Amino acid sequence: MAATSASSFFTPLFLSTNTHSSPLLSLSRLKAPPPPPPPPPPPLMSFHAQHISSLFVPRCSSSSSSSSQNGSLPESLNSRTKTMIMTSFDAITGEGSIPKPSYRWKRVLLKVSGEALAGDNTQNIDPKVTMSIAREVASVTQLGIQVAIVVGGGNIFRGASWAGSSGLDRSSADYIGMLATVMNAIFLQATMESIGIPTRVQTAFRMSEVAEPYIRRRAVRHLEKGRVVIFAAGSGNPFFTTDTAAALRCAEISAEVVLKATNVDGVYDEDPKLNPKAHLLDTLSYEDVMAKDLSVMDMTAITLCQENNIPVVVFNLNKPGNIAKAIVGERVGTLIGGPRSQLHRPEGNITDMN
């Protein structure tokens, strides 16, 4: 009898269609309160000069190190360059009413020789040199400049020098040299990414396990996204130097200039090692380089630059701030060829050569 009473008591509760009489169904209809709104995003903070100066830390310079400690830009950059750099950072963060300044070039190709990577020649690759290059490139990419790099391999293996030794033919020697450029490219990529620069390595022949194959449209897309692209393995063909590969890649990706970073200040009228009074040339035409047989770049590279109206700037990589100076249009190194307005550089600072 007790069981029957319990059954008759609970059955109407669960079978009832009246939702108001069922506490279980009433609880199921309750809605959870809406979540609180997310906190507002923090306001954009301006870049402090100390963070900017860290991008320009040179390899070894007492004056530059002291400037980085007191939160100012290096003394190697003049007031015009400092003003343009600081203004560009304010434009990026939305601060100030001054529009972002226009620079001389928007997309550049930096050619770094293998000898420059060797530094003091005590080892094949000097980490101080690669870090200096990475910081210089960082200072440029922060300004919105698109940077592609072609690296040489002479610090590890130079094919032309080894051809004929121990039965090594020129083609095989050049292929070994191309592999040396890949080693330099991977090392430089690791250095750049260690300080937060997104970098891609593309090789002229497939090495899918370590790098992307060179695809022109993909390389351009990387640059448009703010990534640095390092081209390795030269042009993929023997008998062609990495200078020629730099001119070729520059034309393919529609870069506006080849910045050739070397261990000297530019092009001299004589060998400065033999004549300490040799004069540094400010500008040269393509014809002058070929007629005087100046050892700036090989003739194939110079001809390719001339046919595509690509200027070449030869400058000293070891001086801090030189890449930034070249980008904003200051006098640095030697300017070869290009449009007439660029060939005849006026005195003083150049603010806009477009």
C-alpha positions, -999 to +999 in steps of 0.1 A: +000+000+000+029+023+008+045+016-025+013+023-044+009+056-026+044+067-035+039+058-072+006+077-073+024+107-057+054+109-080+039+100-113+018+132-118+049+152-110+070+139-139+041+135-164+025+168-158+024+191-188+021+221-165+056+236-164+048+259-136+040+230-113+074+212-120+104+227-101+128+207-123+114+221-155+113+256-140+150+254-132+158+243-167+142+274-181+163+298-160+189+317-180+225+323-168+233+360-164+253+374-193+291+375-189+306+408-179+320+429-208+357+425-216+379+452-202+389+479-227+422+474-246+451+493-231+460+525-249+489+524-274+521+534-258+547+553-276+581+537-283+606+550-259+639+562-274+657+536-253+639+508-272+647+524-305+683+529-297+686+492-288+680+484-325+711+504-334+736+488-310+768+486-330+794+458-330+819+476-309+817+514-302+822+531-269+802+562-280+773+541-293+772+520-262+770+551-240+742+565-261+722+533-257+726+534-220+712+570-217+682+562-239+692+581-270+699+573-306+736+567-316+756+597-324+765+582-358+730+592-370+726+630-376+697+650-363+677+646-395+678+608-394+669+608-357+639+631-363+626+609-392+630+577-372+612+591-341+585+606-363+579+573-380+574+555-347+549+581-336+530+576-369+529+539-363+515+543-328+490+569-339+506+596-318+513+631-331+498+649-360+528+646-383+522+621-411+546+592-416+575+605-437+582+591-472+615+574-476+639+572-505+632+536-511+603+514-500+617+480-509+654+473-509+677+443-515+707+441-492+737+422-505+759+409-477+792+393-487+805+362-470+837+381-460+816+406-442+800+378-421+834+365-411+842+397-391+878+395-378+884+362-397+890+342-366+860+320-376+837+314-405+808+334-391+811+361-364+779+362-342+786+398-335+784+407-372+751+388-377+736+404-346+747+438-359+731+431-393+699+419-376+696+450-355+702+473-385+675+454-405+652+456-375+655+494-374+646+495-411+617+471-410+602+491-380+600+520-404+579+501-428+607+493-453+606+459-470+640+442-469+653+412-489+688+399-484+712+380-506+741+364-488+774+353-501+794+323-491+831+333-495+837+331-457+832+293-460+839+283-496+846+303-528+840+282-558+861+302-582+892+299-559+888+261-556+881+253-592+909+231-606+922+220-572+923+182-566+903+176-599+874+198-588+857+213-618+842+248-618+806+237-618+811+214-588+830+241-570+803+266-576+776+243-563+796+238-531+798+276-528+760+277-531+756+254-502+779+277-482+754+306-488+726+284-474+746+279-442+751+316-439+714+323-446+702+298-419+726+313-394+714+349-402+677+338-401+682+323-366+698+355-354+671+377-368+643+356-353+660+356-319+652+393-317+617+390-331+621+396-368+600+372-389+623+358-415+621+333-444+649+317-463+644+308-499+669+288-519+674+287-557+672+249-557+650+228-535+661+220-499+626+216-485+637+203-451+656+235-442+642+263-464+615+273-489+621+270-526+624+304-544+590+314-557+589+351-568+552+357-559+556+340-525+587+361-518+569+393-526+540+383-504+564+377-475+578+412-480+543+427-481+535+410-448+566+427-432+588+396-432+625+396-442+633+373-470+669+358-473+677+345-508+703+317-507+721+294-532+728+323-555+709+321-588+711+283-587+735+282-617+773+278-617+795+305-632+774+332-618+783+352-586+761+361-558+764+398-569+746+387-601+721+368-580+715+400-560+708+420-592+686+393-606+665+390-574+663+428-571+648+430-606+624+401-600+609+413-568+608+449-581+631+462-554+643+498-560+680+495-550+708+471-543+726+480-510+760+462-512+774+459-477+812+455-477+841+460-454+851+493-471+835+527-471+826+526-508+844+528-542+878+545-544+897+559-573+926+537-562+932+508-539+931+523-504+953+495-491+981+505-516+974+542-515+963+557-482+954+589-500+929+572-523+898+593-528+863+580-520+840+585-550+806+598-543+788+588-575+796+567-605+778+558-637+775+522-649+798+532-678+825+544-655+824+511-636+828+491-668+853+514-685+876+516-654+871+479-646+864+487-610+861+457-588+827+467-573+805+440-588+811+416-617+802+429-652+772+407-655+757+422-623+765+457-634+750+451-668+718+437-653+715+467-630+720+491-659+694+474-681+668+475-654+678+510-641+687+497-606+710+519-585+737+503-564+749+518-531+783+504-519+788+512-482+806+500-451+786+475-431+808+478-400+797+514-393+765+514-372+735+531-387+747+529-423+717+509-435+693+534-420+712+563-435+711+547-470+673+541-467+664+577-456+686+591-483+717+604-465+751+604-480+767+570-474+792+551-495+792+554-533+760+556-554+763+538-588+739+544-617+701+547-613+679+576-624+697+609-631+679+625-601+695+599-579+729+599-596+736+636-590+731+638-553+728+674-539+747+686-509+733+679-475+706+655-465+681+641-490+646+638-477+626+625-507+640+612-539+607+598-552 
